[in-house]
Amino acid sequence: MIDMENIPRDTSRDAFLKQIEVLRSLGTSSRAALTLEFSDNLRQIVKDGVRYRHPDWDEVHVKQEVLRIVLGDCLYNEAFGNKKPAHE
């Protein structure tokens, strides 16, 4: 059952129902591929945002900051020995 209260404000009811129909028609591998594509797109948006805010940083620093944002401070610190990213 579809919870019609969760329709995004910028989406009509008919468009929302069509989107649900299309997503349900996809197989598991297609849904997985779509999920991975969305994840890659979001990571690129984060990377572009870091570059915009810090145009002087090199690629290594940008990647470190993206990792920190994606992982969160706690997991980033566990993974990298509780060190701050090299750009700080």
C-alpha positions as CSV (number, residue, x, y, z in Angstrom):
1,M,0.0,0.0,0.0
2,I,1.2,3.5,-0.9
3,D,1.2,6.1,1.8
4,M,-0.1,9.1,-0.1
5,E,1.0,11.5,2.7
6,N,4.7,10.9,1.7
7,I,4.3,12.5,-1.8
8,P,7.1,15.1,-2.2
9,R,5.7,18.6,-2.3
10,D,7.1,19.3,-5.8
11,T,5.5,16.1,-7.3
12,S,1.9,15.7,-8.5
13,R,-0.1,12.7,-7.3
14,D,-0.2,11.2,-10.8
15,A,3.6,11.6,-11.2
16,F,4.3,10.0,-7.9
17,L,2.1,7.0,-8.7
18,K,3.8,6.6,-12.1
19,Q,7.2,6.8,-10.4
20,I,6.2,4.0,-8.0
21,E,4.8,1.9,-10.9
22,V,8.1,2.3,-12.8
23,L,10.3,1.5,-9.8
24,R,8.2,-1.6,-9.0
25,S,8.6,-2.8,-12.6
26,L,12.3,-2.8,-12.3
27,G,14.1,-6.0,-11.4
28,T,16.4,-6.3,-8.5
29,S,19.6,-5.8,-10.5
30,S,18.1,-2.6,-12.2
31,R,17.1,-1.2,-8.8
32,A,20.6,-2.0,-7.4
33,A,22.2,-0.3,-10.4
34,L,20.0,2.8,-10.0
35,T,20.9,2.9,-6.3
36,L,24.6,2.8,-7.1
37,E,24.2,5.5,-9.7
38,F,22.4,7.8,-7.2
39,S,25.2,7.1,-4.7
40,D,27.9,8.0,-7.3
41,N,26.0,11.2,-8.2
42,L,25.7,12.2,-4.6
43,R,29.4,11.6,-3.9
44,Q,30.2,13.8,-7.0
45,I,28.0,16.6,-5.7
46,V,29.8,16.4,-2.3
47,K,33.1,16.5,-4.1
48,D,32.1,19.4,-6.2
49,G,30.9,21.2,-3.1
50,V,34.2,20.7,-1.3
51,R,36.1,22.0,-4.4
52,Y,33.9,25.0,-4.5
53,R,34.5,25.8,-0.8
54,H,38.2,25.1,-1.0
55,P,39.5,25.9,-4.6
56,D,43.1,25.9,-3.3
57,W,43.0,22.2,-2.1
58,D,44.7,19.5,-4.2
59,E,42.9,16.3,-5.1
60,V,44.3,14.4,-2.1
61,H,42.8,16.9,0.3
62,V,39.5,17.0,-1.5
63,K,39.2,13.2,-1.3
64,Q,40.1,13.2,2.4
65,E,37.4,15.8,3.1
66,V,34.8,13.8,1.0
67,L,35.6,10.7,3.0
68,R,35.2,12.7,6.3
69,I,31.9,14.0,5.2
70,V,30.6,10.6,3.9
71,L,31.9,8.6,6.8
72,G,31.3,11.1,9.5
73,D,33.9,12.3,12.0
74,C,33.7,9.3,14.3
75,L,34.2,6.6,11.6
76,Y,36.7,8.8,9.8
77,N,38.7,9.1,13.0
78,E,38.6,5.4,13.6
79,A,39.7,4.6,10.0
80,F,42.5,7.2,9.9
81,G,43.8,7.0,13.5
82,N,42.0,9.9,14.9
83,K,44.0,12.3,12.7
84,K,42.5,15.5,11.2
85,P,42.5,15.6,7.4
86,A,45.9,16.8,6.0
87,H,44.4,20.2,4.9
88,E,43.6,21.3,8.5
